[in-house]
C-alpha cells in the first residue's frame, strides 16, 4: 500500500511539473510574433511609415502569412485563454533565450 501511495505522489509531481506544450499550429504564430518583436525593436527613430511597413511586410512574407491572417490568429487566441497562456509563455521563453 505504501508503494502505491509513493507511486501516486511521484506521478502527481511529475505530471504537475511539466510545462504544457505549444500546439503545432501555434508554432508558426510564435515564430512570427518573435520576429515581429525583434523587427520593431530595431526601428530607428528617423524611419518613415513606408520603411516601417516594408519591414513588417517582409516579416509576414518570410513566415508565409499576411497582417490580416496574423490579426485573425491573435483574435482567435482571445477565445481560448488556456492556449493563449501557453502561446504567450512560449513567446516569452523565445525572447528571453536570445
Secondary structure, DSSP 8 states (H G I E B T S, - for coil): -HHHHHHHHHHHHHHHHS-----HHHHHHHHHHHHHHHHHHT--TT--HHHHHHHHHHHHHHTT--HHHHHHHHHHHHT-HHHHHHHHHHHHHHHHH-
